[in-house]
Amino acid sequence: MPAFVGVVKLNSIGSSGVFHIGDVFAISPQSVTKTFAGAGSFNTGDGLHIYNYYSNTNTNDADVADENVVGNV
């Protein structure tokens, strides 16, 4: 059912975000990322004490594509 839309202000949208006004059957945003992190990288909170005396993150990635999204429309 069509709707009347008033003023719309869009400040920002992310790389895999979708901005759509109106009727739609399906919306399927897709994105692929690869994250490299060493020991203790994603710790959050108050008063953390993390002791990583030796940490090594191997970022050698020889293949060209890991997760292809080509053709996934």
Secondary structure, DSSP 4 states (H G I P E B T S, - for coil): --------------TT-----S--S-------------TTTT--SSS-----SS--------SS-SS--TT--
